Amino acid sequence: MCVSGSTFFGGPYEQGQEWRFWRPYLVVDLYGNVNALAKLIDDKAVRTAGLRAFLEKDYPPQSLPSVEEAEELVAAHRKVIERGPAEDR
């Protein structure tokens, strides 16, 4: 799940974070691990600025859930997956 990083870091200048550590697009995986999307792409041709420009058209950071909201959604999804199809009946 892609989320807005501004809530993860509290904004670029809050909580002692420098601006270069602010990431607008983060990914929360199935186990709740949070990573910057740009860091997960193993292609040197893909740059953070280009990725941001591409995603901002359809997924502006303001429209994405916060990290906390995404973690809750992912945890609920993981429970459904772990429960399995037999228990859905």
Protein Blocks (a to p, Z undefined) as FASTA:
>chain_A
ZZdfklmnnpakgghiafklpcfbdcddfkopacdfklmpccfklcfklmmmmmmmmmcf
klpccfklmmmmmmmmmmmmmnommlmZZ
